[in-house]
Amino acid sequence: MPSGTADPSSDGRVPYEGERSVGQLFAAATADLSALLHDEIALAKAEIRQDVKRGVSGGVSLSVAGVVALAAVPMLSFAAAYGLHALGLTLGWSFLIVGGAYLVLAAVLGLLALRSFKKIEKPHRTFEGAQATADVLKHARPRPATKEEIDRALGRIP
């Protein structure tokens, strides 16, 4: 736009040199808001990723507990029960003691898995950031920029 020509969307005054139009200011505000929303989405993804890692850790513990309870019990129970039987216990008591020991082991591993699952939290920082953004946008009122604000935005004032 030539230096002495008024912006058709303005009130007829000649803009300062380097002054941005309402459309440019709106575009800049839209870009800033978009960047803020992208940052909040990135924060949410990071928090969810951390919770997924905790969930995977709990899932692995639970899987190990299941494998121990289902695969190791039949294989090792016979050997342990016959070993106890060789020490003088009846065969029934030997199998009962071995089965109880494996159930205690499975319970301990299950409790470890529950402890990992309880550490999973909601993304509190993301909710707080989104709420703060919404509050700012609710209370935002458009006002004309001062010459000092324009000069600062354009880098004329440090």
Residue frames as qw, qx, qy, qz and C-alpha x, y, z in Angstrom:
[[0.000, 0.893, 0.451, 0.000, 0.00, 0.00, 0.00],
 [0.379, 0.583, -0.072, 0.715, 1.50, 3.44, -0.84],
 [0.357, -0.085, -0.536, 0.761, 2.68, 5.50, 2.09],
 [0.162, 0.022, 0.161, -0.973, 0.03, 8.21, 1.92],
 [0.530, -0.194, -0.572, -0.596, -3.00, 5.99, 1.17],
 [0.526, -0.285, 0.507, -0.621, -5.45, 5.10, 3.94],
 [0.048, 0.016, 0.999, 0.009, -6.35, 1.50, 4.63],
 [0.414, -0.260, -0.476, -0.731, -9.88, 0.97, 3.26],
 [0.605, -0.424, -0.674, -0.008, -10.84, -1.05, 6.37],
 [0.362, -0.200, -0.455, 0.789, -9.68, 1.66, 8.77],
 [0.005, 0.788, 0.496, -0.364, -11.41, 4.81, 9.91],
 [0.419, 0.872, 0.158, 0.197, -9.88, 6.85, 7.09],
 [0.295, -0.885, 0.318, 0.170, -6.66, 7.81, 8.83],
 [0.613, 0.611, -0.497, 0.065, -3.27, 7.19, 7.30],
 [0.918, -0.365, -0.106, 0.114, -1.54, 4.29, 9.09],
 [0.331, -0.809, 0.449, 0.184, 1.85, 4.67, 10.69],
 [0.539, 0.562, -0.612, -0.138, 4.71, 3.30, 8.63],
 [0.261, 0.230, -0.918, 0.192, 5.05, -0.39, 9.45],
 [0.503, -0.039, 0.516, -0.692, 1.70, -0.48, 11.28],
 [0.036, 0.092, 0.972, 0.212, -0.21, -3.70, 10.76],
 [0.463, -0.209, -0.332, -0.794, -3.79, -3.76, 9.56],
 [0.691, -0.212, 0.393, -0.568, -6.66, -5.29, 11.52],
 [0.939, 0.227, -0.176, -0.191, -6.49, -8.32, 9.23],
 [0.545, 0.467, -0.609, 0.338, -2.79, -8.78, 9.92],
 [0.244, -0.400, 0.615, -0.634, -3.36, -8.43, 13.67],
 [0.856, -0.043, 0.182, -0.481, -6.21, -10.94, 13.51],
 [0.859, 0.342, -0.381, 0.010, -4.04, -13.34, 11.53],
 [0.262, 0.481, -0.676, 0.493, -1.23, -12.98, 14.09],
 [0.515, -0.283, 0.504, -0.633, -3.65, -13.56, 16.98],
 [0.933, 0.119, -0.039, -0.336, -5.09, -16.60, 15.21],
 [0.693, 0.427, -0.544, 0.203, -1.60, -18.00, 14.62],
 [0.032, -0.441, 0.671, -0.596, -0.68, -17.44, 18.28],
 [0.731, -0.139, 0.339, -0.575, -3.88, -19.14, 19.47],
 [0.916, 0.267, -0.257, -0.155, -3.25, -22.03, 17.09],
 [0.453, 0.466, -0.660, 0.377, 0.31, -22.40, 18.41],
 [0.348, -0.355, 0.582, -0.643, -1.02, -22.36, 21.98],
 [0.884, 0.013, 0.134, -0.447, -3.55, -25.08, 21.20],
 [0.807, 0.381, -0.448, 0.059, -0.88, -27.18, 19.47],
 [0.155, 0.467, -0.696, 0.522, 1.33, -26.82, 22.56],
 [0.600, -0.225, 0.466, -0.611, -1.52, -27.90, 24.84],
 [0.939, 0.187, -0.121, -0.260, -2.18, -30.92, 22.61],
 [0.589, 0.463, -0.602, 0.277, 1.52, -31.80, 22.76],
 [0.195, -0.406, 0.652, -0.610, 1.41, -31.54, 26.56],
 [0.829, -0.054, 0.231, -0.507, -1.64, -33.82, 26.68],
 [0.873, 0.332, -0.353, -0.049, 0.12, -36.35, 24.45],
 [0.308, 0.492, -0.685, 0.440, 3.21, -36.28, 26.68],
 [0.453, -0.291, 0.570, -0.621, 1.14, -36.85, 29.83],
 [0.914, 0.107, 0.061, -0.387, -0.86, -39.63, 28.21],
 [0.699, 0.462, -0.536, 0.103, 2.34, -41.23, 26.90],
 [0.002, -0.439, 0.731, -0.523, 3.71, -41.30, 30.47],
 [0.680, -0.104, 0.445, -0.573, 0.52, -42.90, 31.75],
 [0.896, 0.303, -0.223, -0.236, 0.59, -45.46, 28.93],
 [0.434, 0.479, -0.710, 0.280, 4.14, -46.40, 29.96],
 [0.322, -0.278, 0.687, -0.589, 2.92, -46.94, 33.52],
 [0.841, 0.119, 0.164, -0.502, 0.03, -49.01, 32.20],
 [0.765, 0.423, -0.484, -0.042, 2.38, -51.12, 30.10],
 [0.120, 0.436, -0.775, 0.441, 4.56, -51.68, 33.16],
 [0.574, -0.105, 0.550, -0.598, 1.54, -52.84, 35.15],
 [0.871, 0.299, -0.096, -0.379, 0.40, -54.99, 32.24],
 [0.547, 0.469, -0.683, 0.124, 3.80, -56.65, 32.02],
 [0.162, -0.304, 0.774, -0.532, 3.73, -57.38, 35.76],
 [0.747, 0.084, 0.335, -0.568, 0.25, -58.81, 35.44],
 [0.806, 0.412, -0.365, -0.217, 1.32, -60.94, 32.48],
 [0.289, 0.434, -0.800, 0.296, 4.29, -62.26, 34.42],
 [0.449, -0.154, 0.650, -0.594, 1.97, -63.09, 37.30],
 [0.845, 0.246, 0.058, -0.471, -0.30, -64.96, 34.90],
 [0.665, 0.467, -0.582, -0.019, 2.56, -66.87, 33.33],
 [0.019, 0.365, -0.818, 0.444, 3.90, -67.83, 36.74],
 [0.593, -0.024, 0.522, -0.613, 0.49, -68.88, 37.96],
 [0.857, 0.330, 0.056, -0.393, -0.44, -70.87, 34.85],
 [0.731, 0.517, -0.445, 0.017, 2.80, -72.22, 33.40],
 [0.166, 0.507, -0.740, 0.409, 5.10, -72.68, 36.36],
 [0.642, -0.270, 0.451, -0.558, 2.57, -74.19, 38.69],
 [0.969, 0.119, 0.017, -0.216, 1.99, -77.42, 36.74],
 [0.696, 0.515, -0.451, 0.216, 5.66, -77.88, 35.85],
 [0.183, 0.473, -0.647, 0.570, 7.21, -77.26, 39.24],
 [0.668, -0.371, 0.220, -0.606, 4.40, -78.41, 41.48],
 [0.972, 0.001, -0.215, -0.090, 4.94, -82.06, 40.81],
 [0.623, 0.357, -0.495, 0.489, 8.65, -81.86, 41.53],
 [0.123, -0.456, 0.456, -0.754, 8.15, -79.88, 44.75],
 [0.797, -0.275, 0.078, -0.532, 5.26, -82.05, 45.95],
 [0.951, 0.059, -0.297, 0.068, 7.19, -85.26, 45.38],
 [0.393, 0.443, -0.511, 0.623, 10.18, -83.68, 47.12],
 [0.419, -0.419, 0.373, -0.714, 8.05, -82.92, 50.19],
 [0.938, -0.103, -0.106, -0.313, 6.61, -86.42, 50.00],
 [0.765, 0.278, -0.485, 0.320, 10.16, -87.78, 50.07],
 [0.053, 0.446, -0.523, 0.725, 10.69, -85.86, 53.35],
 [0.076, -0.140, -0.910, 0.383, 7.89, -87.82, 54.99],
 [0.419, 0.245, 0.240, -0.841, 4.67, -85.84, 54.30],
 [0.578, 0.377, 0.723, -0.036, 1.74, -87.51, 52.68],
 [0.338, 0.222, 0.554, 0.728, 1.28, -86.82, 48.99],
 [0.045, -0.810, -0.541, -0.223, -1.91, -84.79, 49.56],
 [0.364, -0.858, -0.089, 0.351, -0.28, -82.41, 52.04],
 [0.513, -0.238, 0.388, 0.727, 2.72, -82.03, 49.77],
 [0.226, 0.468, 0.572, 0.634, 0.58, -80.90, 46.83],
 [0.201, -0.886, -0.415, -0.039, -1.45, -78.55, 49.05],
 [0.467, -0.686, 0.060, 0.555, 1.68, -76.79, 50.37],
 [0.409, -0.037, 0.492, 0.767, 3.14, -76.33, 46.89],
 [0.089, 0.653, 0.601, 0.451, -0.14, -75.03, 45.45],
 [0.304, -0.888, -0.294, 0.182, -0.49, -72.53, 48.32],
 [0.484, -0.480, 0.214, 0.700, 3.05, -71.23, 47.76],
 [0.291, 0.225, 0.559, 0.743, 2.34, -70.55, 44.08],
 [0.089, -0.808, -0.534, -0.233, -0.91, -68.76, 44.93],
 [0.405, -0.791, -0.098, 0.447, 0.98, -66.50, 47.37],
 [0.430, -0.210, 0.406, 0.779, 3.53, -65.71, 44.64],
 [0.140, 0.507, 0.623, 0.579, 0.76, -64.90, 42.15],
 [0.236, -0.874, -0.420, 0.058, -0.95, -62.65, 44.73],
 [0.435, -0.620, 0.088, 0.647, 2.26, -60.69, 45.36],
 [0.310, 0.029, 0.535, 0.786, 2.80, -60.16, 41.63],
 [0.011, -0.689, -0.636, -0.347, -0.84, -59.12, 41.21],
 [0.322, -0.849, -0.264, 0.323, -0.48, -56.54, 44.00],
 [0.403, -0.371, 0.298, 0.782, 2.61, -55.13, 42.29],
 [0.174, 0.361, 0.638, 0.658, 0.58, -54.76, 39.09],
 [0.169, -0.830, -0.527, -0.070, -2.24, -52.98, 40.96],
 [0.405, -0.695, -0.047, 0.592, 0.27, -50.58, 42.51],
 [0.310, -0.077, 0.471, 0.822, 1.55, -49.66, 39.03],
 [0.015, 0.573, 0.667, 0.475, -2.01, -49.11, 37.77],
 [0.285, -0.826, -0.430, 0.226, -2.87, -46.84, 40.71],
 [0.391, -0.446, 0.124, 0.795, -0.02, -44.47, 39.73],
 [0.220, 0.386, 0.576, 0.686, -1.85, -43.56, 36.51],
 [0.003, -0.553, -0.383, 0.740, -3.27, -40.04, 36.76],
 [0.402, 0.822, 0.400, 0.047, -5.41, -37.72, 34.68],
 [0.525, 0.297, 0.075, 0.794, -3.46, -35.11, 32.68],
 [0.241, -0.787, -0.413, 0.390, -4.02, -32.35, 35.31],
 [0.260, -0.451, 0.192, 0.832, -1.59, -29.83, 33.73],
 [0.084, 0.209, 0.677, 0.701, -3.35, -30.10, 30.39],
 [0.163, -0.716, -0.672, -0.093, -6.78, -29.54, 31.93],
 [0.302, -0.729, -0.209, 0.578, -5.47, -26.54, 33.90],
 [0.239, -0.247, 0.397, 0.851, -3.82, -25.04, 30.81],
 [0.000, -0.404, -0.726, -0.556, -6.93, -25.50, 28.69],
 [0.234, -0.781, -0.562, 0.142, -9.09, -23.96, 31.42],
 [0.303, -0.597, -0.001, 0.743, -6.73, -20.99, 31.73],
 [0.150, 0.012, 0.565, 0.811, -6.85, -20.47, 27.96],
 [0.110, -0.602, -0.728, -0.310, -10.64, -20.65, 27.99],
 [0.287, -0.767, -0.391, 0.421, -10.79, -18.11, 30.85],
 [0.255, -0.392, 0.231, 0.853, -8.51, -15.72, 28.98],
 [0.039, 0.210, 0.676, 0.706, -10.57, -16.02, 25.83],
 [0.168, -0.699, -0.695, -0.012, -13.83, -15.48, 27.75],
 [0.271, -0.819, -0.228, 0.451, -12.56, -12.24, 29.26],
 [0.433, -0.070, 0.358, 0.824, -10.68, -10.95, 26.22],
 [0.260, 0.854, 0.344, -0.291, -11.95, -7.65, 24.90],
 [0.614, 0.411, 0.240, 0.629, -10.69, -6.18, 21.64],
 [0.157, -0.909, -0.084, 0.378, -9.11, -2.77, 22.00],
 [0.567, 0.793, -0.132, 0.180, -7.01, -0.66, 19.66],
 [0.813, -0.132, -0.122, 0.554, -3.28, -1.06, 20.06],
 [0.168, -0.933, 0.050, 0.313, -1.27, 1.90, 21.28],
 [0.504, 0.796, -0.332, 0.049, 1.63, 3.25, 19.25],
 [0.238, -0.643, 0.708, -0.172, 4.03, 1.92, 21.90],
 [0.782, -0.022, 0.604, -0.153, 2.55, -1.61, 21.62],
 [0.779, 0.623, 0.065, -0.030, 2.82, -1.47, 17.85],
 [0.240, 0.824, -0.500, 0.117, 6.42, -0.26, 18.01],
 [0.479, -0.457, 0.728, -0.180, 7.28, -3.01, 20.54],
 [0.856, 0.226, 0.447, -0.131, 5.61, -5.67, 18.35],
 [0.685, 0.722, -0.064, 0.072, 7.58, -4.46, 15.34],
 [0.847, -0.109, -0.077, 0.514, 10.83, -4.53, 17.28],
 [0.246, 0.756, -0.036, 0.605, 11.41, -0.78, 17.30],
 [0.380, -0.693, 0.371, -0.488, 11.42, -0.73, 21.11],
 [0.389, 0.242, -0.873, 0.166, 13.36, -3.44, 22.96]]
